[in-house]
Amino acid sequence: MNDSDVARSWDQRHALQAGFSWRTGAWELDLAAGVHTGWPRTDLLLSFDSSAEPVLTPGPRNAERYARFASVDIRASRKFKLGKGTLSTFIELTNALNRRNPCCSDFDLEDDGAGVFSLETNKDDWLPLLAAVGFLYEF
């Protein structure tokens, strides 16, 4: 075993977070933004043994990185005073700019039927734009 350092899978070597909150009366608006270097990833390599059978071998652990991750989240909320309590309502948008943030890979070993193999890599994205609406009654 060698003594080299390997980035953890959630490593964000360079990261910046910022937020803004504005309140007026019963209304509140919150904005959160974040950006960080892409998470580390490990490639999978296709080779063939002496009998031409496919062999899948992982590359160096977490030696590659996904593209930069960035997201903006927005939340608007309002409180209503009721006779015996308070009703809080909100609407929020996660990843409000619907940015594609690559996070994960899956690999498929494809056989064309004639014995020719290829390795297909698909990169998936982190959460797309998500909207949520909610309420809370406190008494």
C-alpha positions as CSV (number, residue, x, y, z in Angstrom):
1,M,0.0,0.0,0.0
2,N,1.4,3.4,-0.9
3,D,1.3,6.5,1.3
4,S,-0.5,8.8,-1.2
5,D,-3.4,11.0,-0.2
6,V,-6.7,10.3,-1.8
7,A,-9.5,12.8,-1.8
8,R,-12.7,11.6,-0.1
9,S,-15.7,11.2,-2.4
10,W,-17.4,14.4,-0.9
11,D,-14.2,16.5,-1.1
12,Q,-15.0,20.1,-2.1
13,R,-11.5,21.6,-2.1
14,H,-12.7,25.1,-3.0
15,A,-16.1,26.2,-1.8
16,L,-18.1,29.4,-1.4
17,Q,-21.5,29.8,0.3
18,A,-23.5,33.0,0.6
19,G,-26.9,33.9,1.8
20,F,-29.3,36.8,1.9
21,S,-32.4,37.2,4.1
22,W,-35.0,40.0,3.9
23,R,-37.9,40.5,6.3
24,T,-40.8,43.0,6.2
25,G,-43.8,42.6,8.5
26,A,-45.0,39.0,8.2
27,W,-43.1,38.3,5.0
28,E,-39.6,36.7,4.7
29,L,-37.5,36.1,1.6
30,D,-34.3,34.0,1.8
31,L,-31.8,33.3,-0.9
32,A,-28.8,30.8,-0.6
33,A,-26.1,30.3,-3.2
34,G,-23.2,27.9,-3.2
35,V,-20.4,26.9,-5.5
36,H,-17.7,24.3,-5.1
37,T,-15.2,22.3,-7.1
38,G,-16.7,19.1,-8.5
39,W,-16.7,16.0,-6.4
40,P,-14.0,13.4,-7.0
41,R,-14.7,10.3,-9.1
42,T,-13.1,7.1,-10.2
43,D,-13.0,6.0,-13.8
44,L,-13.6,2.4,-14.9
45,L,-11.3,1.0,-17.6
46,L,-12.1,-1.7,-20.1
47,S,-9.4,-4.2,-21.2
48,F,-9.3,-7.7,-22.4
49,D,-7.6,-10.8,-21.1
50,S,-5.7,-13.3,-23.2
51,S,-8.9,-15.1,-24.2
52,A,-10.4,-11.7,-25.4
53,E,-12.8,-11.7,-22.5
54,P,-13.6,-8.2,-21.1
55,V,-12.0,-7.1,-17.9
56,L,-13.2,-4.0,-16.0
57,T,-10.6,-2.3,-13.8
58,P,-11.1,0.8,-11.7
59,G,-8.7,3.6,-12.4
60,P,-6.9,5.5,-9.6
61,R,-9.3,6.1,-6.8
62,N,-11.0,9.6,-7.0
63,A,-8.3,10.8,-9.4
64,E,-10.8,12.6,-11.7
65,R,-13.4,15.2,-10.9
66,Y,-16.9,16.1,-12.0
67,A,-17.5,19.7,-13.3
68,R,-18.0,22.6,-10.8
69,F,-21.2,22.4,-8.7
70,A,-23.3,25.6,-8.3
71,S,-26.8,26.1,-7.0
72,V,-29.2,28.9,-5.9
73,D,-32.1,28.2,-3.5
74,I,-35.0,30.6,-2.8
75,R,-37.6,30.6,-0.1
76,A,-40.5,32.9,0.5
77,S,-42.6,32.6,3.7
78,R,-45.4,34.4,5.5
79,K,-46.9,34.1,8.9
80,F,-50.6,34.7,9.7
81,K,-51.7,35.3,13.3
82,L,-54.9,33.4,13.9
83,G,-57.2,33.4,17.0
84,K,-55.3,30.7,18.9
85,G,-52.1,30.3,17.0
86,T,-50.0,31.1,14.0
87,L,-50.1,29.7,10.5
88,S,-46.8,29.8,8.6
89,T,-46.7,29.1,4.9
90,F,-43.8,28.9,2.5
91,I,-42.8,28.2,-1.1
92,E,-39.3,27.3,-2.0
93,L,-37.2,26.5,-5.0
94,T,-34.2,24.2,-4.7
95,N,-31.7,24.7,-7.6
96,A,-33.8,27.6,-8.8
97,L,-31.7,28.1,-11.9
98,N,-32.2,24.4,-12.8
99,R,-28.4,24.0,-13.3
100,R,-27.1,20.6,-14.3
101,N,-24.6,19.5,-11.6
102,P,-23.0,16.2,-12.4
103,C,-22.6,14.0,-9.4
104,C,-22.7,10.3,-10.3
105,S,-21.7,7.8,-12.9
106,D,-23.0,4.5,-13.9
107,F,-21.2,2.1,-16.3
108,D,-22.7,-0.4,-18.7
109,L,-20.7,-3.1,-20.5
110,E,-22.2,-3.3,-23.9
111,D,-22.0,-6.4,-26.2
112,D,-23.0,-5.7,-29.9
113,G,-24.0,-9.4,-30.3
114,A,-20.9,-10.1,-32.4
115,G,-18.6,-10.3,-29.4
116,V,-17.4,-6.7,-29.6
117,F,-17.5,-5.1,-26.2
118,S,-17.6,-1.4,-25.2
119,L,-17.9,0.4,-22.0
120,E,-20.6,3.1,-21.8
121,T,-20.4,5.7,-19.1
122,N,-23.4,7.7,-18.1
123,K,-23.1,10.8,-15.9
124,D,-26.1,11.6,-13.8
125,D,-27.0,15.1,-12.4
126,W,-27.7,16.2,-8.9
127,L,-31.2,17.4,-8.1
128,P,-33.0,19.4,-10.8
129,L,-35.2,22.4,-10.1
130,L,-37.6,21.3,-7.2
131,A,-40.5,23.3,-5.9
132,A,-42.0,22.8,-2.5
133,V,-45.0,24.3,-0.8
134,G,-45.8,23.9,2.9
135,F,-47.5,25.1,6.0
136,L,-47.3,24.8,9.7
137,Y,-49.9,25.6,12.3
138,E,-48.6,26.4,15.8
139,F,-50.9,26.8,18.8
